[in-house]
């Protein structure tokens, strides 16, 4: 009731708006991923309880593997991974369930693609001995640490379970592969070396009977719509999160609107947020914590949506580093996570997050929360500006006060000087007057020496 209507809309003859079509495709792809996860969980439970009903038929493994590989070629090409097929010339007939076999090899191939870096290679090899058909999926990927090898087929085990893990997954795929393989009488083993690559080796009992051509199946039949949807879910294995970053996503957009930095390792999540918020904000994108930190320091956005679990550096560390720095402290950070426990929220807030948004979230909620954060940012910026203006005015007043004090000192000195001159001039005036009067006295005028002295 989710996938079928979406599929109908996408296949409708009506011309859909590009934005709507993009959102529908995102919903379809993620619904398929969810369906695959549910199917894997249910299948594991059935196998555990012995209730899984496998329809065993005769399969020619080389043709079956070739068909499965063809469905994954586009994923390899998108990652620039070279495919090498080394299939046995002799037919390898085994008895197995076609749907189960498809799930096994889709899991093995998608894992190999996920952990093989761009430019690497994947070899699919088939061979046989007297009793067994042997299929190997060999990659030149990152490899597996020796301490993790005994655990990789355990349910929900992930070699890297940290908040900075680079590769997605639930830890169910290989557990399901092992259970299905053993249920059909086979076994699986792994050989790996970090930095060199990994080999997954699956072995099934060979059928040595003579079989008519019509007895042998090569691929599962298409079936009804529901079966097609379930098979599509198996083929929807997610690409690694380090898919090529679109050119321009990390560049500063033109304009003068508020700048929002979206940091998330999921391309679909970034795309959804961009389509939802693109009318209100200029958006810059980052796909891991390290890149998000660099872009935040470079562009100083007003707002930031930061995923909790990120490759390279987790969201908490990015948040802490930004809030500890005076130059980036003003950025309003909304931490995004699927965790809903109280401890996670408290930890996020303790590391400086301004808000906390849990997945799944609605469009209205994220818009409202960002609007509130932007208002807070603007209020704080205005307050900071006013404080700076007040500081400037206060400094100017202090300088004016200093000048007034200096002027007052000069005025006081002038008054003091005038008073002193008054006190000095009065006696001088009396003295000069007395001397002039004395000069006119006849007794002084008759004495040349006294006259010279008065002069």
LOMI-152262 format. One line per 3 residues: number of its first residue (from 1); their letters; for each residue x, y negated, z of C-alpha. Coordinates in nm, 2 decimals. Last residue first. Layout:
REM LOMI-152262
NUM = A = X,Y,Z | ...
***
This chain:
REM LOMI-152262
455 = XXX = 6.75,-10.58,3.51 | 6.71,-10.61,3.89 | 7.08,-10.52,3.94
452 = XXX = 7.19,-10.77,3.67 | 7.00,-11.04,3.85 | 7.15,-10.95,4.18
449 = XXX = 7.49,-10.98,4.04 | 7.41,-11.31,3.86 | 7.28,-11.48,4.17
446 = XXX = 7.08,-11.80,4.10 | 6.79,-11.60,3.95 | 6.78,-11.40,4.28
443 = XXX = 6.75,-11.71,4.50 | 6.51,-11.87,4.26 | 6.25,-11.57,4.29
440 = XXX = 6.12,-11.48,3.94 | 6.30,-11.14,3.95 | 6.13,-11.07,4.28
437 = XXX = 5.79,-11.08,4.11 | 5.90,-10.84,3.84 | 6.05,-10.60,4.10
434 = XXX = 5.73,-10.60,4.30 | 5.52,-10.52,3.99 | 5.75,-10.24,3.90
431 = XXX = 5.74,-10.08,4.24 | 5.36,-10.11,4.27 | 5.32,-9.95,3.93
428 = XXX = 5.56,-9.67,4.02 | 5.37,-9.61,4.34 | 5.05,-9.57,4.14
425 = XXX = 5.20,-9.37,3.86 | 5.31,-9.07,4.07 | 4.97,-9.01,4.24
422 = XXX = 4.79,-9.05,3.91 | 5.03,-8.83,3.73 | 4.98,-8.56,3.99
419 = XXX = 4.60,-8.58,3.95 | 4.63,-8.56,3.57 | 4.85,-8.25,3.59
416 = XXX = 4.61,-8.08,3.83 | 4.32,-8.15,3.59 | 4.52,-8.02,3.29
413 = XXX = 4.62,-7.71,3.49 | 4.26,-7.64,3.57 | 4.16,-7.68,3.20
410 = XXX = 4.44,-7.44,3.10 | 4.32,-7.18,3.36 | 3.97,-7.22,3.24
407 = XXX = 4.08,-7.16,2.88 | 4.27,-6.84,2.99 | 3.96,-6.72,3.18
404 = XXX = 3.74,-6.79,2.88 | 3.98,-6.60,2.65 | 3.98,-6.30,2.89
401 = XXX = 3.60,-6.31,2.91 | 3.58,-6.31,2.54 | 3.80,-6.00,2.52
398 = XXX = 3.58,-5.83,2.78 | 3.27,-5.93,2.59 | 3.42,-5.79,2.26
395 = XXX = 3.51,-5.46,2.44 | 3.15,-5.44,2.57 | 3.01,-5.51,2.22
392 = XXX = 3.23,-5.22,2.08 | 3.12,-4.99,2.36 | 2.76,-5.08,2.30
389 = XXX = 2.80,-5.01,1.93 | 2.96,-4.68,2.00 | 2.69,-4.59,2.24
386 = XXX = 2.43,-4.69,1.98 | 2.60,-4.46,1.72 | 2.61,-4.18,1.97
383 = XXX = 2.24,-4.23,2.05 | 2.17,-4.23,1.68 | 2.36,-3.91,1.63
380 = XXX = 2.19,-3.75,1.93 | 1.85,-3.85,1.80 | 1.94,-3.73,1.45
377 = XXX = 2.06,-3.39,1.57 | 1.76,-3.35,1.79 | 1.53,-3.42,1.50
374 = XXX = 1.73,-3.17,1.29 | 1.69,-2.90,1.56 | 1.32,-2.96,1.57
371 = XXX = 1.29,-2.93,1.19 | 1.50,-2.62,1.19 | 1.27,-2.46,1.44
368 = XXX = 0.96,-2.55,1.24 | 1.10,-2.42,0.91 | 1.22,-2.10,1.07
365 = XXX = 0.88,-2.04,1.23 | 0.67,-2.14,0.92 | 0.86,-1.89,0.70
362 = XXX = 0.80,-1.61,0.95 | 1.06,-1.41,1.14 | 1.16,-1.05,1.14
359 = XXX = 1.42,-1.08,1.29 | 1.49,-1.29,1.60 | 1.56,-1.66,1.61
356 = XXX = 1.77,-1.82,1.88 | 1.84,-2.20,1.92 | 2.12,-2.44,2.01
353 = XXX = 2.38,-2.16,2.03 | 2.67,-2.27,2.25 | 2.83,-1.94,2.36
350 = XXX = 2.61,-1.92,2.67 | 2.31,-1.95,2.45 | 2.41,-1.65,2.25
347 = XXX = 2.50,-1.45,2.56 | 2.16,-1.54,2.72 | 1.98,-1.42,2.41
344 = XXX = 2.18,-1.10,2.38 | 2.11,-1.02,2.75 | 1.74,-1.08,2.72
341 = XXX = 1.70,-0.81,2.45 | 1.55,-0.90,2.11 | 1.83,-0.79,1.87
338 = XXX = 1.75,-0.83,1.50 | 1.96,-1.15,1.49 | 1.98,-1.51,1.38
335 = XXX = 2.16,-1.78,1.58 | 2.05,-2.13,1.51 | 2.34,-2.38,1.53
332 = XXX = 2.31,-2.76,1.55 | 2.64,-2.91,1.44 | 2.75,-3.18,1.70
329 = XXX = 3.04,-2.98,1.83 | 3.22,-2.98,1.50 | 3.48,-3.25,1.55
326 = XXX = 3.50,-3.21,1.93 | 3.59,-2.84,1.90 | 3.46,-2.60,2.16
323 = XXX = 3.11,-2.58,2.00 | 3.26,-2.47,1.67 | 3.48,-2.20,1.82
320 = XXX = 3.19,-2.06,2.03 | 2.95,-2.04,1.74 | 3.20,-1.86,1.52
317 = XXX = 3.28,-1.62,1.80 | 2.91,-1.55,1.86 | 2.84,-1.51,1.49
314 = XXX = 3.09,-1.23,1.44 | 3.42,-1.26,1.26 | 3.55,-1.07,0.96
311 = XXX = 3.21,-0.92,0.88 | 2.90,-1.06,1.05 | 2.66,-0.95,1.32
308 = XXX = 2.48,-1.24,1.49 | 2.38,-1.43,1.17 | 2.43,-1.80,1.17
305 = XXX = 2.18,-2.06,1.04 | 2.36,-2.39,1.06 | 2.23,-2.75,1.07
302 = XXX = 2.38,-3.10,1.03 | 2.66,-2.98,0.81 | 3.03,-3.07,0.89
299 = XXX = 3.15,-2.99,0.53 | 3.50,-2.86,0.59 | 3.48,-2.74,0.95
296 = XXX = 3.14,-2.57,0.88 | 3.28,-2.42,0.55 | 3.58,-2.27,0.73
293 = XXX = 3.37,-2.12,1.01 | 3.12,-1.97,0.76 | 3.41,-1.82,0.56
290 = XXX = 3.54,-1.64,0.87 | 3.20,-1.53,0.98 | 3.10,-1.36,0.65
287 = XXX = 2.88,-1.43,0.35 | 2.87,-1.81,0.34 | 2.61,-2.03,0.17
284 = XXX = 2.57,-2.41,0.14 | 2.22,-2.55,0.13 | 2.09,-2.90,0.06
281 = XXX = 1.77,-2.91,0.26 | 1.40,-2.96,0.23 | 1.31,-2.80,-0.10
278 = XXX = 1.58,-2.52,-0.06 | 1.43,-2.40,0.27 | 1.23,-2.09,0.16
275 = XXX = 1.42,-2.01,-0.16 | 1.75,-2.06,0.01 | 1.63,-1.85,0.31
272 = XXX = 1.52,-1.57,0.09 | 1.84,-1.57,-0.11 | 2.05,-1.56,0.20
269 = XXX = 1.85,-1.27,0.34 | 1.87,-1.08,0.01 | 2.25,-1.14,-0.01
266 = XXX = 2.29,-0.99,0.34 | 2.62,-1.09,0.50 | 2.46,-1.41,0.65
263 = XXX = 2.59,-1.76,0.71 | 2.35,-2.03,0.59 | 2.49,-2.39,0.61
260 = XXX = 2.23,-2.66,0.60 | 2.30,-3.02,0.48 | 2.04,-3.29,0.54
257 = XXX = 1.96,-3.49,0.22 | 2.21,-3.71,0.04 | 2.24,-3.55,-0.30
254 = XXX = 2.48,-3.31,-0.46 | 2.54,-2.96,-0.33 | 2.87,-2.88,-0.15
251 = XXX = 3.01,-2.56,-0.29 | 2.98,-2.22,-0.12 | 2.71,-2.08,-0.34
248 = XXX = 2.88,-2.23,-0.65 | 2.98,-1.91,-0.81 | 2.78,-1.61,-0.68
245 = XXX = 2.97,-1.40,-0.44 | 3.07,-1.06,-0.57 | 2.93,-0.78,-0.35
242 = XXX = 3.10,-0.76,-0.01 | 2.79,-0.63,0.15 | 2.83,-0.29,-0.01
239 = XXX = 2.55,-0.20,-0.25 | 2.23,-0.07,-0.09 | 2.10,0.27,-0.17
236 = XXX = 1.79,0.21,-0.38 | 1.81,0.54,-0.57 | 1.66,0.73,-0.28
233 = XXX = 1.38,0.47,-0.27 | 1.31,0.51,-0.64 | 1.26,0.88,-0.57
230 = XXX = 1.00,0.80,-0.31 | 0.83,0.56,-0.55 | 0.83,0.81,-0.83
227 = XXX = 0.68,1.07,-0.60 | 0.40,0.83,-0.50 | 0.33,0.75,-0.87
224 = XXX = 0.30,1.11,-0.97 | 0.57,1.35,-1.08 | 0.90,1.24,-1.25
221 = XXX = 1.04,1.59,-1.27 | 1.35,1.67,-1.06 | 1.67,1.72,-1.26
218 = XXX = 1.84,2.02,-1.43 | 1.60,2.30,-1.38 | 1.67,2.66,-1.48
215 = XXX = 1.40,2.92,-1.53 | 1.33,2.80,-1.88 | 1.68,2.90,-1.99
212 = XXX = 1.64,3.26,-1.88 | 1.86,3.36,-1.59 | 2.12,3.63,-1.56
209 = XXX = 2.22,3.69,-1.21 | 2.55,3.57,-1.06 | 2.39,3.29,-0.85
206 = XXX = 2.67,3.09,-0.69 | 2.66,3.02,-0.32 | 2.70,2.64,-0.25
203 = XXX = 3.01,2.44,-0.15 | 3.03,2.06,-0.09 | 3.36,1.88,-0.06
200 = XXX = 3.37,1.51,0.03 | 3.72,1.37,-0.05 | 3.82,1.04,0.11
197 = XXX = 4.08,0.77,0.02 | 4.43,0.65,0.06 | 4.42,0.35,0.30
194 = XXX = 4.32,0.58,0.59 | 4.35,0.95,0.50 | 4.05,1.17,0.44
191 = XXX = 3.93,1.53,0.39 | 3.57,1.61,0.45 | 3.37,1.94,0.46
188 = XXX = 3.02,2.05,0.35 | 2.85,2.38,0.37 | 2.60,2.58,0.16
185 = XXX = 2.31,2.81,0.24 | 2.02,2.57,0.14 | 1.96,2.46,0.50
182 = XXX = 2.33,2.41,0.53 | 2.34,2.15,0.25 | 2.02,1.98,0.38
179 = XXX = 2.16,1.95,0.73 | 2.50,1.82,0.62 | 2.36,1.57,0.38
176 = XXX = 2.11,1.45,0.65 | 2.40,1.38,0.89 | 2.59,1.21,0.61
173 = XXX = 2.30,0.97,0.55 | 2.19,0.90,0.90 | 2.47,0.67,1.03
170 = XXX = 2.24,0.36,0.99 | 2.43,0.18,0.72 | 2.60,-0.15,0.63
167 = XXX = 2.97,-0.20,0.58 | 3.19,-0.48,0.71 | 3.16,-0.43,1.08
164 = XXX = 3.20,-0.75,1.28 | 2.95,-0.68,1.55 | 3.13,-0.35,1.62
161 = XXX = 3.00,0.00,1.53 | 3.28,0.09,1.29 | 3.30,0.47,1.24
158 = XXX = 2.92,0.48,1.26 | 2.74,0.77,1.42 | 2.36,0.76,1.39
155 = XXX = 2.34,1.13,1.35 | 2.66,1.32,1.37 | 2.82,1.41,1.03
152 = XXX = 3.10,1.15,1.07 | 3.19,1.27,1.42 | 3.48,1.52,1.36
149 = XXX = 3.64,1.27,1.12 | 3.63,0.97,1.35 | 3.95,1.04,1.54
146 = XXX = 4.14,1.09,1.21 | 4.05,0.75,1.08 | 3.84,0.75,0.76
143 = XXX = 3.95,0.63,0.42 | 3.95,0.28,0.27 | 3.86,0.39,-0.08
140 = XXX = 4.03,0.58,-0.35 | 3.73,0.82,-0.39 | 3.68,1.19,-0.44
137 = XXX = 3.34,1.35,-0.47 | 3.40,1.73,-0.48 | 3.16,2.01,-0.60
134 = XXX = 3.24,2.37,-0.54 | 3.02,2.66,-0.67 | 3.09,2.98,-0.48
131 = XXX = 3.12,3.35,-0.51 | 3.39,3.43,-0.76 | 3.54,3.09,-0.75
128 = XXX = 3.40,2.77,-0.89 | 3.47,2.41,-1.00 | 3.31,2.07,-1.01
125 = XXX = 3.48,1.74,-0.99 | 3.34,1.39,-0.94 | 3.62,1.13,-0.93
122 = XXX = 3.57,0.78,-0.80 | 3.81,0.49,-0.88 | 3.93,0.16,-0.74
119 = XXX = 3.92,-0.18,-0.91 | 3.68,-0.33,-0.65 | 3.72,-0.16,-0.32
116 = XXX = 3.58,0.19,-0.25 | 3.38,0.22,0.07 | 3.04,0.15,-0.06
113 = XXX = 3.09,0.33,-0.39 | 3.20,0.65,-0.21 | 2.90,0.62,0.02
110 = XXX = 2.66,0.57,-0.27 | 2.81,0.88,-0.44 | 2.77,1.10,-0.13
107 = XXX = 2.42,0.98,-0.05 | 2.30,1.01,-0.41 | 2.46,1.36,-0.42
104 = XXX = 2.27,1.49,-0.12 | 1.94,1.32,-0.20 | 1.94,1.47,-0.55
101 = XXX = 2.01,1.81,-0.41 | 1.72,1.78,-0.17 | 1.49,1.67,-0.45
98 = XXX = 1.61,1.97,-0.67 | 1.57,2.23,-0.39 | 1.84,2.49,-0.43
95 = XXX = 1.95,2.82,-0.59 | 2.28,2.79,-0.77 | 2.39,2.82,-1.14
92 = XXX = 2.73,2.68,-1.23 | 2.76,2.68,-1.61 | 3.13,2.72,-1.72
89 = XXX = 3.31,2.41,-1.86 | 3.36,2.27,-1.51 | 3.30,1.90,-1.46
86 = XXX = 3.59,1.66,-1.42 | 3.41,1.32,-1.44 | 3.61,1.01,-1.37
83 = XXX = 3.43,0.68,-1.29 | 3.63,0.36,-1.26 | 3.50,0.11,-1.01
80 = XXX = 3.44,-0.25,-1.13 | 3.19,-0.31,-0.85 | 2.90,-0.39,-1.09
77 = XXX = 3.02,-0.10,-1.30 | 3.00,0.14,-1.01 | 2.64,0.04,-0.93
74 = XXX = 2.54,0.06,-1.29 | 2.68,0.41,-1.31 | 2.46,0.54,-1.03
71 = XXX = 2.17,0.70,-1.23 | 2.42,0.85,-1.47 | 2.60,1.02,-1.18
68 = XXX = 2.27,1.20,-1.09 | 2.23,1.33,-1.44 | 2.59,1.45,-1.46
65 = XXX = 2.55,1.62,-1.13 | 2.24,1.81,-1.24 | 2.40,1.91,-1.57
62 = XXX = 2.70,2.05,-1.39 | 2.49,2.21,-1.12 | 2.27,2.43,-1.33
59 = XXX = 1.97,2.46,-1.09 | 1.76,2.77,-1.00 | 1.46,2.69,-0.78
56 = XXX = 1.42,2.66,-0.40 | 1.12,2.45,-0.28 | 1.24,2.33,0.05
53 = XXX = 0.98,2.31,0.34 | 1.13,2.13,0.63 | 0.96,2.24,0.95
50 = XXX = 1.26,2.39,1.13 | 1.23,2.14,1.42 | 1.57,1.98,1.35
47 = XXX = 1.51,1.99,0.97 | 1.18,1.82,1.02 | 1.33,1.55,1.24
44 = XXX = 1.61,1.49,1.00 | 1.36,1.46,0.71 | 1.15,1.21,0.91
41 = XXX = 1.45,0.99,0.98 | 1.57,1.01,0.62 | 1.22,0.93,0.49
38 = XXX = 1.19,0.63,0.72 | 1.53,0.50,0.61 | 1.44,0.55,0.24
35 = XXX = 1.11,0.38,0.28 | 1.28,0.08,0.44 | 1.53,0.06,0.16
32 = XXX = 1.24,0.08,-0.09 | 1.05,-0.20,0.10 | 1.38,-0.40,0.08
29 = XXX = 1.39,-0.37,-0.30 | 1.02,-0.45,-0.34 | 1.02,-0.75,-0.11
26 = XXX = 1.33,-0.89,-0.28 | 1.17,-0.83,-0.62 | 0.85,-1.01,-0.50
23 = XXX = 1.05,-1.31,-0.38 | 1.23,-1.33,-0.72 | 0.90,-1.31,-0.91
20 = XXX = 0.76,-1.59,-0.69 | 1.06,-1.81,-0.76 | 1.06,-1.74,-1.13
17 = XXX = 0.68,-1.82,-1.16 | 0.50,-1.52,-1.29 | 0.38,-1.49,-1.65
14 = XXX = 0.08,-1.26,-1.65 | 0.13,-0.93,-1.82 | 0.16,-0.77,-1.48
11 = XXX = 0.46,-0.54,-1.42 | 0.59,-0.74,-1.12 | 0.24,-0.77,-0.98
8 = XXX = 0.17,-0.40,-1.02 | 0.50,-0.31,-0.85 | 0.41,-0.53,-0.56
5 = XXX = 0.07,-0.37,-0.53 | 0.24,-0.02,-0.54 | 0.51,-0.10,-0.29
2 = XX = 0.30,-0.23,0.00 | 0.00,0.00,0.00
***
